[in-house]
Amino acid sequence: MESESNSSLAAPTNQNNGESGDVTVGIEGGSLAKNVENFGDVSNIIVKEDIANVIPNEAVNDNDAGDDSANDSNDSEEGYDSEEQDPAIEESIQNIIDAAATGDEAAVEINIETANNLIAVQEQESNDDKQCWVCFGCEQDDPSASWVHPCRCRGTTKWVHQACIQRWVDEKQKGNTNVNVECPQCGTAYVIRFPRPTFIVSILDSGDMLIQRMCPIITGGVCVGSICWTMVTFGAVTLMQTVGHDRSLVIMERADPLLLLVVLPLVPVGLIIGQMIRWEETVLKFLRMTVPKTPVVRSLMPSFAYQPERRGISSTIPPMSDPISYSRDFCGALFFPTVATFLGATLYKNVPSQFKRTLLGGLTFAAIKGILKIYHKQHAYVRQCQKQILDYTE
């Protein structure tokens, strides 16, 4: 049976699908489609809704059992500004679903026409009131202004001035037209169309984009090359300090240049790794464990025999190790060869080999530095354990 109604939602049609007894209640234009299986048994009805063009999604979701609360929560989380659905439209949609389930075609046709009329009135009222969400201006403020609705938002955030949204997009892109801009409410990506460029302009755009992509790569390469060359230079200077100027020149002249480019940068890397080895903490832990058990040593080093007192259930002992400072390790590795050379030349003048003098100077410096560091850390540990929070005095 075909309906004579002129509404945008056409009347339903019943089609018998052979032996299965399935009845299809259809709506022209794809606005509503429901497949009803086993027409005589209401408990086996399967309803499929697609009201994408005429009936807003909120109305359909409100009538879908179990999905209304989830859709409302999603809209609130995304900040989606949607229109509040008219209760009369909701009632008409529910009537359409109930009538289609029971097979009452006349009731379906009447409710479809009613829903179409209500939706048309609501859309007309919504289109009549335009307000820009950027400047909050309306049509009465500037009748000649151009309006656009670039996203899925409805209600007060649906419409915006063309000039306002262009200015807002320019602020977001900051000169880079390749950046995608999205609606801050619904997250829809704006479709931005530029005028078709000329052949020369398109070539210039391609060149500009190529330069923009290559510049970070070139800059990174220059930085890496500078760091490698600095490491090679530092390794060469360290070699001269260690074995002497003349002997180091002979070694570098006889060596393969490629080998020097690989070995010399490893010198500062090895020095930095050496600075990161915390051998003092191992010695300090050993002293804290053994000194309290040895009476003679305990009398000579009383600070290492200190045992912290626990003053409560939640009292804690300060940590024994210090946090790693990369800047301090870097500076220590940078000045270590110079200090080792100076101490070797000062303390071990009788040693004929400069390499041995530098090696002995480095070991002496590391030992003195380690002893002083252990002594200082132990006393700082004792002071940290004995600290007290005083009462406030007026």
C-alpha positions in Angstrom: 0.0 0.0 0.0 1.5 3.4 -1.0 0.8 6.5 0.9 -0.4 9.8 -0.7 1.2 11.9 2.0 3.6 14.7 0.8 5.6 14.6 4.1 9.4 14.1 3.9 8.9 10.8 5.8 6.9 8.6 3.5 4.2 6.1 4.6 5.2 2.6 5.6 4.9 -0.3 3.2 4.3 -3.9 4.2 6.1 -6.5 2.1 5.7 -10.2 2.7 9.1 -11.9 2.4 7.8 -15.4 1.5 7.5 -18.1 4.0 9.3 -16.4 6.8 6.5 -13.9 7.4 8.9 -11.0 7.8 7.3 -7.5 7.4 9.4 -4.5 6.4 8.2 -1.1 7.4 10.2 1.4 5.4 10.6 5.1 5.2 11.6 6.8 2.0 14.9 8.7 1.8 16.6 6.5 4.4 15.4 8.5 7.3 13.7 5.5 9.2 13.9 1.8 8.5 12.5 -1.0 10.6 12.6 -4.7 10.0 9.9 -6.5 11.9 10.4 -10.3 12.0 7.6 -12.7 13.0 4.8 -10.2 12.6 2.5 -12.0 15.0 5.0 -12.2 17.8 5.8 -8.8 19.4 8.5 -10.3 21.6 10.6 -11.2 18.6 10.6 -7.7 17.0 13.9 -6.4 15.7 13.9 -2.6 15.2 16.7 -0.8 13.3 16.7 3.0 13.2 18.5 5.4 11.0 17.2 8.9 11.3 20.3 10.7 10.1 18.8 13.4 7.8 15.5 14.5 9.4 15.3 13.4 13.0 18.3 14.5 15.2 20.5 11.8 16.7 19.6 12.8 20.2 16.0 11.9 19.7 16.8 8.5 18.4 19.3 7.8 21.1 16.8 8.8 23.7 14.4 6.0 22.4 17.1 3.4 22.2 16.9 1.3 25.4 20.0 1.4 27.5 21.8 4.0 25.2 20.3 7.2 26.5 22.4 7.7 29.6 25.6 6.7 27.7 24.9 9.2 24.9 24.2 12.0 27.4 27.4 11.3 29.2 29.4 11.3 26.0 28.0 14.6 24.9 28.8 16.1 28.3 32.4 14.8 28.2 33.1 16.1 24.8 31.6 19.5 25.5 29.2 19.0 22.6 26.6 21.7 22.5 23.5 20.1 21.1 19.9 21.2 21.0 17.4 20.0 23.6 14.9 17.8 21.8 11.3 18.8 21.8 9.2 16.3 23.9 6.5 16.3 21.3 9.0 15.0 18.7 10.2 12.4 21.1 6.7 11.2 21.6 6.0 11.1 17.9 9.1 9.0 17.3 8.1 6.6 20.0 4.6 6.3 18.6 6.2 5.5 15.2 8.2 2.7 16.7 5.3 1.3 18.6 3.0 1.4 15.6 5.5 -0.2 13.3 6.0 -3.0 15.9 2.3 -3.7 16.0 1.8 -3.3 12.2 -0.6 -0.4 12.4 0.3 1.3 9.1 -2.2 4.1 9.5 -0.9 5.1 12.9 2.7 5.0 11.5 1.7 7.3 8.6 0.0 9.8 11.0 2.9 9.9 13.4 5.5 10.3 10.7 3.6 13.3 9.3 3.3 14.8 12.8 7.1 14.3 13.5 8.0 15.9 10.1 5.9 19.0 10.9 7.4 19.4 14.4 10.9 18.9 13.1 10.4 21.4 10.3 9.1 24.0 12.8 12.0 23.4 15.1 14.6 23.7 12.3 13.0 26.8 11.1 13.2 28.4 14.5 16.8 27.2 14.9 17.8 28.7 11.6 16.1 32.0 12.2 18.3 32.7 15.3 21.9 32.9 14.3 24.6 33.9 16.9 28.3 33.9 16.3 30.1 31.9 19.0 33.3 34.0 18.5 32.0 37.6 18.7 28.5 36.7 20.0 27.0 38.9 17.3 23.6 38.1 15.6 22.2 38.8 12.2 20.6 42.1 13.4 24.1 43.4 14.3 25.5 43.0 10.7 22.9 41.9 8.1 25.6 41.8 5.4 27.9 39.4 7.2 28.5 36.0 5.8 27.6 33.0 8.1 28.9 29.4 8.1 28.3 26.3 10.2 31.6 24.4 9.8 31.0 21.5 12.3 28.4 19.2 13.9 27.6 21.6 16.7 24.0 22.8 17.1 22.3 25.5 19.1 24.3 28.5 20.1 27.6 27.2 18.7 26.3 26.1 15.3 26.7 29.4 13.4 29.7 31.7 13.2 30.8 34.6 11.1 33.0 33.7 8.1 35.4 36.5 9.1 35.4 35.5 12.7 36.2 31.8 12.1 38.9 32.8 9.5 40.6 35.0 12.1 40.3 32.2 14.7 41.7 29.6 12.4 44.6 32.0 11.5 45.4 32.3 15.3 45.5 28.5 15.6 47.6 27.9 12.6 50.1 30.6 13.4 51.2 31.0 9.8 51.4 27.2 9.0 48.5 26.5 6.7 49.2 22.8 6.8 48.0 22.5 10.4 44.6 21.0 10.8 42.2 23.0 13.0 39.3 21.3 14.9 36.2 22.6 16.6 36.9 23.1 20.3 33.4 21.8 21.2 32.7 18.7 19.0 36.2 18.0 17.6 35.2 18.2 14.0 38.1 19.1 11.6 37.3 22.2 9.7 37.3 21.8 5.9 39.4 24.7 4.6 39.5 25.4 0.9 42.1 27.7 -0.7 41.8 29.2 -4.2 43.5 27.1 -6.9 47.1 28.5 -7.2 48.9 29.2 -10.4 51.7 27.0 -11.8 54.4 29.3 -10.5 52.8 29.6 -7.1 52.4 25.8 -6.8 56.1 25.4 -7.5 57.0 28.0 -4.9 54.7 26.3 -2.4 56.4 22.9 -3.0 59.8 24.4 -2.6 58.8 26.2 0.6 57.4 23.0 2.0 60.6 21.1 1.0 62.8 23.7 2.7 60.6 23.6 5.8 61.0 19.8 6.1 64.7 19.7 5.3 65.8 22.5 7.7 65.3 20.5 10.9 67.2 17.6 9.4 70.1 19.8 8.3 70.1 21.5 11.7 70.2 18.2 13.6 73.0 17.0 11.3 75.1 20.1 12.0 74.6 19.8 15.7 75.6 16.1 15.7 78.6 16.8 13.5 79.7 19.6 15.8 79.4 17.4 18.9 81.4 14.6 17.2 84.1 17.1 16.1 84.3 18.5 19.6 84.7 15.0 21.0 87.5 14.2 18.6 89.3 17.4 19.5 88.9 16.7 23.2 90.2 13.2 22.7 93.3 14.5 20.9 94.0 17.1 23.6 93.7 14.4 26.3 96.1 12.2 24.4 98.6 15.0 24.2 98.3 15.6 28.0 98.6 11.9 28.8 101.6 10.8 26.7 103.2 14.1 25.7 102.9 16.4 22.7 105.6 14.9 20.5 104.8 11.3 21.2 101.0 11.9 20.6 101.8 13.5 17.2 103.7 10.5 16.2 100.9 8.1 17.3 98.3 10.1 15.5 100.4 10.3 12.3 101.0 6.6 12.2 97.4 5.7 13.0 94.6 5.3 10.4 92.5 8.5 10.2 89.3 6.5 10.2 90.5 4.7 13.4 91.2 8.1 15.0 87.7 9.3 14.2 86.3 6.3 16.0 88.7 6.1 18.9 89.2 9.7 19.9 85.5 10.4 20.5 85.5 7.4 22.9 87.9 9.2 25.2 85.3 11.7 26.7 82.7 9.0 26.7 84.9 6.8 28.8 85.7 9.7 31.2 82.0 10.4 31.7 81.2 6.8 32.3 84.1 6.6 34.8 82.6 9.6 36.7 79.3 7.9 36.9 80.7 4.8 38.7 79.8 5.3 42.4 82.6 3.2 44.0 82.6 5.5 47.1 79.1 4.3 48.1 80.3 0.7 48.1 83.2 1.5 50.4 80.9 3.6 52.6 78.5 0.7 53.1 81.3 -1.6 53.9 82.7 0.8 56.5 79.2 1.2 58.1 78.9 -2.5 58.4 82.4 -3.4 59.7 83.4 -0.4 61.8 80.8 -0.9 64.6 81.8 -4.5 65.0 85.6 -3.7 65.4 86.5 -2.0 68.7 89.9 -0.7 67.5 88.5 0.8 64.3 85.5 2.1 66.0 87.7 4.2 68.3 89.6 5.6 65.4 86.5 6.4 63.2 83.6 7.0 65.6 81.5 8.7 63.0 81.3 5.5 60.9 80.1 3.6 64.0 77.0 5.8 64.4 73.7 3.9 64.4 70.6 6.0 63.7 67.7 5.9 66.2 64.2 5.1 65.2 61.9 7.5 67.1 58.6 6.3 65.8 56.7 3.9 63.7 56.8 6.1 60.7 60.4 7.4 61.1 62.7 6.9 58.2 66.5 6.8 57.7 67.9 9.2 55.1 69.1 7.5 51.9 72.8 6.6 51.6 73.2 7.5 48.0 73.0 10.9 46.3 71.0 11.5 43.1 73.0 11.5 39.9 74.0 14.9 38.6 74.8 14.7 34.9 76.2 18.3 34.8 78.6 17.5 37.7 79.7 14.2 36.1 80.3 16.1 32.8 82.4 18.8 34.4 84.3 16.2 36.4 85.2 14.2 33.2 86.2 17.5 31.5 88.7 18.6 34.1 90.0 15.1 35.2 92.8 14.8 32.5 94.2 18.3 33.3 94.1 17.6 37.1 95.7 14.2 36.6 98.5 15.7 34.5 99.2 18.4 37.0 99.3 16.0 40.0 101.5 13.6 38.1 104.0 16.2 37.1 104.0 17.6 40.7 104.1 14.5 42.8 105.9 12.0 40.6 108.7 13.9 39.1 111.1 10.9 39.3 109.0 8.8 37.0 110.5 9.0 33.6 107.4 8.2 31.5 104.8 11.0 31.2 102.1 8.4 30.6 102.9 6.7 33.9 103.1 10.1 35.7 99.6 11.1 34.4 98.2 7.7 35.3 99.6 7.9 38.8 98.3 11.5 39.2 94.8 10.4 38.1 94.7 7.5 40.6 95.9 9.8 43.3 93.3 12.4 42.5 90.5 9.7 42.4 91.7 8.3 45.8 91.9 11.7 47.6 88.6 12.7 46.1 86.9 9.5 47.1 88.2 9.6 50.7 87.0 13.2 51.2 83.7 12.3 49.7 83.2 9.3 51.9 84.1 11.4 55.0 81.7 14.2 54.0 78.8 11.9 53.1 79.1 10.1 56.4 79.0 13.3 58.5 76.2 14.6 56.4 74.3 11.3 57.0 74.8 11.7 60.8 73.6 15.3 60.8 70.6 14.3 58.7 69.7 11.6 61.1 70.0 13.9 64.1 68.0 16.8 62.8 64.9 18.0 64.7 61.9 20.1 64.0 61.7 22.8 66.7 58.5 24.2 68.2 57.3 27.5 66.9 57.9 30.4 69.3 55.9 33.6 69.2 
